Amino acid sequence: MAEAHKDAFRRHLADLVAAADAPTRLTDQLAPLAEGAMTTAAISGSPEPARHAKDAARTLLRAAHADVVTAA
């Protein structure tokens, strides 16, 4: 059941990455970031890890888009 949940979550992230018109490799970078943030938030009882992960995800998205523009 856990494996099915992780697969579904990864597919959801892949859909979000595609909708953002970002390179597919970003899915592999965002998945552990999101999972780590969820785990840390659950353990700490604070939403702060999610906020940090959101900022990091934005940085990754900006860098991915800059890479695409530079390569073009």
Phi, psi and omega per residue, in radians:
M1 nan -0.722 3.129
A2 -1.091 -0.710 3.134
E3 -1.116 -0.719 3.108
A4 -1.103 -0.700 3.115
H5 -1.119 -0.777 3.120
K6 -1.093 -0.715 3.106
D7 -1.103 -0.758 3.128
A8 -1.126 -0.720 3.121
F9 -1.108 -0.747 3.128
R10 -1.117 -0.699 3.085
R11 -1.097 -0.696 3.102
H12 -1.082 -0.801 3.087
L13 -1.059 -0.737 3.121
A14 -1.055 -0.680 3.088
D15 -1.125 -0.728 3.120
L16 -1.138 -0.718 3.111
V17 -1.093 -0.769 3.120
A18 -1.108 -0.727 3.129
A19 -1.127 -0.502 3.102
A20 -1.461 0.022 -3.118
D21 0.970 0.713 3.138
A22 -1.827 2.788 3.116
P23 -1.067 2.503 -3.090
T24 -1.063 -0.471 3.136
R25 -1.048 -0.370 -3.136
L26 -1.124 -0.497 3.100
T27 -1.006 -0.769 -3.127
D28 -1.190 -0.409 3.110
Q29 -1.482 -0.624 -3.098
L30 -1.376 -0.539 -3.074
A31 -1.016 -0.931 3.140
P32 -1.199 -0.509 3.084
L33 -1.091 -0.851 -3.138
A34 -1.153 -0.774 -3.131
E35 -1.110 -0.720 3.103
G36 -1.129 -0.699 3.119
A37 -1.136 -0.734 3.131
M38 -1.121 -0.760 -3.138
T39 -1.125 -0.811 -3.123
T40 -1.137 -0.700 3.102
A41 -1.109 -0.695 3.133
A42 -1.147 -0.718 -3.124
I43 -1.232 -0.738 -3.060
S44 -1.461 -0.356 -3.082
G45 1.273 0.337 -3.097
S46 -2.155 2.510 3.060
P47 -1.400 -0.078 -3.071
E48 -0.988 -0.740 3.100
P49 -1.017 -0.610 3.108
A50 -1.170 -0.675 3.105
R51 -1.119 -0.746 3.114
H52 -1.124 -0.729 3.124
A53 -1.122 -0.674 3.107
K54 -1.076 -0.773 3.096
D55 -1.092 -0.740 3.121
A56 -1.130 -0.690 3.115
A57 -1.105 -0.710 3.084
R58 -1.075 -0.709 3.114
T59 -1.091 -0.773 3.110
L60 -1.095 -0.731 3.109
L61 -1.092 -0.791 3.121
R62 -1.066 -0.766 -3.138
A63 -1.133 -0.700 3.127
A64 -1.127 -0.736 3.125
H65 -1.184 -0.649 3.100
A66 -1.139 -0.679 3.103
D67 -1.091 -0.701 -3.138
V68 -1.151 -0.764 -3.133
V69 -1.149 -0.761 -3.138
T70 -1.116 -0.654 -3.118
A71 -1.284 -0.363 -3.087
A72 -1.350 nan nan
